[in-house]
Amino acid sequence: MNSSFPKRAQVVVVGGGIIGASVAYHLTRRGVTDVLVLEQNQLTSGTTWHAAGLVSQLKSSHSLTKLATYSARLFEELEDETGQATGYRTPGSISVADNEQRWEEILRGASMAKGIGVETRIIDRDELNEMWPHIYSDDVVGALYIPKDGQTSPVDTTVALANGARQRGARIIEGVAVTGLITSGSRASGLSLSGAALQGPKVVGVETEQGTVEADTVVLASGMWTRHLAAQAGVNVPLQACEHFYIVTEPIEGLDRSTPTLRDPGNYTYFKEETGKIMAGFFEPRGKVWNLGGVPRDFSFGTLPEDWDHVGPIFERAIKRVPVLGECGLQLFFNGPEAFTPDGVYYLGEAPELDGCFVASGFNSVGIQSAGGVGWVLADWIADRYPPMDLSSVDIRRALPLQADDDYLAERIPESLGLLYAMHWPFRQYESARGQRLSPLHKQIEAAGAVFGEQSGWERPNWYANEGQERTYEYSYAKQNWWANAGAECEGVRQAVGLFDQSSFAKFKVLGPDALEVLNHISVADMDVEDYKTVYTQWCNPRGGIEADLTVTRLGSAEFMVVTSAGSHTRDWAWLRRHARCHNVSISDVELHRRLLCGYGIPE
Ligand SMILES: Cc1cc2nc3c(=O)[nH]c(=O)nc-3n(C[C@H](O)[C@H](O)[C@H](O)COP(=O)(O)OP(=O)(O)OC[C@H]3O[C@@H](n4cnc5c(N)ncnc54)[C@H](O)[C@@H]3O)c2cc1C
C-alpha cells in the first residue's frame, strides 16, 4: 500500500485513454482542478494507442458534428498550449460513391455540413485521380472532398491532453485499477425504500488496488472495460468489444503527406497515407465480437490474431478500389479491439441509476475524433449539472436494461459495427436481436398484416401490408414502399375507427400526499385537474430546456399516471425519481415493477 496515494479528489476519472485525458483536460480548463485520473496500465494502452487517427468533421447530426469540429480545432492548438506535438495535420478527406443512392447520401451530408460551416467540395474524376493516384475510379458516381478533415497521432494527442490537465493541477496515476464504485443510498431495485431514498443513490468514491479514494464525481472513461465495472454498482452501460482490422502496406510511390484520407463505404474500406505506405481499415458488414465475458485487467497494448477468413472478402473489395494493394507486400495486419454500442453511438452523461457517476464510453471507432468535443461537453455537464447543448442522441439515459444481456449484445453488436459503413436509410430497421418486447396484442397485430419496426426493443407495427403484399421495407431516400399503406391507415382512422396500442409506452404511477406538488413542480401544464383528465405537458429544466414530452392522467386526488414514449423510458424515470426525492410520494414504474417510496406516511 502506497501511503502517498490520494485519499480524496473532487473528480475521479477512471481510464487514461484519449477520452479520460480529454475529460481531465477540460475539467481543469473549467476550473475543476482537483481531478484524479486512474489508469490500470499506461496512458493510451487500451484502444487509443492503435487507432488510425482519422479526424473527420461530418457526423450524423448537428450536435455531433459540432463536437467533431471542436476536436479538430483543439488538436490544432494543443501543441502551442502544452508543448507536446500532437501530429495533427489536415490533408482532407474524400468520400466516393459507387451508386446513385450512396451519392445522394453523401450529398445530404454535405448539405448538413454547409449549414454548420464545414467546407466541402464536389470533385470530378480527373481531380479525384490526381488527388488519389492509385484509385480505380471508373465506377465512381460522385466524390466529395472535405479539405479540413484531419489526421492525428492518437498517442501524442492523448499525452498532450494529459500534460495540459497536469499543468493545471490534475493528478494522473498509472498502474492502479479501480476495482469498484462506492455508493451511498440505495438503488431503485427492490420494492420499498424509505429514509435512505431521501438522498438517492450517489457515488461517493472508488475502491482501487491501492485503497479507497473519496470523490464527489466519478467519470467512467474506461473504454471496453466499462460495462462490467459499471454493472457492479448497478449502472447499465451496454457496450461490447469487437475486433477491428487494418493492414499497412510496404512503401508505395505517389503518396505523400498531402494525400487525403479516402473513404469508400460501398467497399467497406477507408485508405490513409501512412509514411509513404497505405493503411487500409475495414468496416465489414458483420463485425466480430471479442471476449463477451469481459476484458482482462492486464490487456495492455494488446493485439489480436490475424483472421483472413473474416477480412479476406473485404480486402478483395479494397483491392478493387485501390488495385496496387493486390500487388504490393503487406508490412502489417493489425487486429485490435474497440467498444461498440447497440445503436452505434457513444454514451455520455450522468448515469440514471447513480448520482454523480458520469459515463464517457463506447466510441464505435470514432473516439479519437470525438475526444475533444466529448471532453468539452462532459466537463460542462459535470461543472454546470447540464450539458451545454442538446446531446440526447448520445445520452446514457437511452440505454435499456435488456441491452445488458450477453446474448443480446452478441447478436446486435456485429450488426451495429456493420452499419457504420452501410447505407443510412431513413426508417432503416435493425435485423438482429429482434422480438425483445411484444405487445399483448402482438399476434393479432401480426395477423392483421403488420410490418414491424423496433423502438427501444419493442416490436411496433410501422405499417400494414395489403393482402398479397410482401412484408419488407424497400428503402430509399424517396417515398418508400409503405407510403401508400401508411396513407390508407391514416385515412381509415380519420374516416372510421382505429385502435391505438400504447403497450410500448412507459407508464409511471405517482401516488401520495405530495404527488400533485411533485408533478406541478416539474410540469409546464397544471396538473390540478379533475379526476380521469389527461394533460399533455412537458417537463422543463430550470433553464427552460425541454427534458420530457408526455401526458399525465389524474386517477384520484393523490394519484397520477405518467405515460411517456418508449425511447425516453429511462430518461424520464430518472428525472421523476430525482425530483420526487424528499417528498411524501411513492413512484412506480409499471412495466419494470420498480417502486420507490420517497418519504413517509405514504398511503398504500
Ligand atoms: C483499429 C482501430 C482503428 C481506429 N481508428 C480510429 C480513427 O481513425 N479515428 C477515431 O476517431 N477513432 C478510431 N478508433 C477508435 C478509437 O481508438 C477509440 O474510440 C478510442 O481510443 C477510445 O478511447 P477511450 O479512452 O474510450 O478508450 P481506451 O483507449 O480503451 O481507454 C480506456 C482506458 O481505461 C483503462 N481502464 C479500464 N478499466 C479500468 C479500471 N477499472 N481502472 C483503471 N483504468 C481502467 C484502460 O486500461 C484504458 O487505458 C480506432 C479503433 C481501432 C481498434
The ligand as an ORCA input file, in Angstrom:
! r2SCAN-3c Opt
* xyz 0 1
  C      -8.087     -0.478    -35.373
  C      -8.727      0.761    -34.861
  C      -8.668      1.940    -35.593
  C      -9.284      3.096    -35.110
  N      -9.207      4.244    -35.823
  C      -9.814      5.375    -35.375
  C      -9.739      6.576    -36.106
  O      -9.125      6.634    -37.164
  N     -10.372      7.666    -35.617
  C     -11.078      7.630    -34.453
  O     -11.665      8.648    -34.080
  N     -11.140      6.503    -33.707
  C     -10.526      5.376    -34.148
  N     -10.589      4.226    -33.426
  C     -11.337      4.229    -32.178
  C     -10.556      4.823    -31.022
  O      -9.305      4.197    -30.938
  C     -11.328      4.624    -29.732
  O     -12.671      5.023    -29.900
  C     -10.731      5.435    -28.596
  O      -9.375      5.139    -28.472
  C     -11.460      5.129    -27.308
  O     -10.811      5.805    -26.285
  P     -11.189      5.518    -24.764
  O     -10.412      6.455    -23.967
  O     -12.673      5.497    -24.654
  O     -10.773      4.002    -24.539
  P      -9.303      3.328    -24.195
  O      -8.289      3.937    -25.071
  O      -9.506      1.902    -24.265
  O      -9.085      3.854    -22.747
  C      -9.736      3.296    -21.647
  C      -8.679      3.125    -20.573
  O      -9.320      2.772    -19.353
  C      -8.441      1.932    -18.644
  N      -9.238      1.211    -17.660
  C     -10.251      0.347    -17.899
  N     -10.763     -0.114    -16.754
  C     -10.064      0.478    -15.759
  C     -10.142      0.382    -14.344
  N     -11.021     -0.399    -13.738
  N      -9.280      1.122    -13.610
  C      -8.371      1.951    -14.210
  N      -8.254      2.035    -15.567
  C      -9.102      1.319    -16.312
  C      -7.863      1.036    -19.715
  O      -6.650      0.431    -19.308
  C      -7.707      2.005    -20.871
  O      -6.409      2.533    -20.942
  C      -9.975      3.060    -33.882
  C     -10.028      1.875    -33.148
  C      -9.417      0.733    -33.619
  C      -9.498     -0.515    -32.826
*
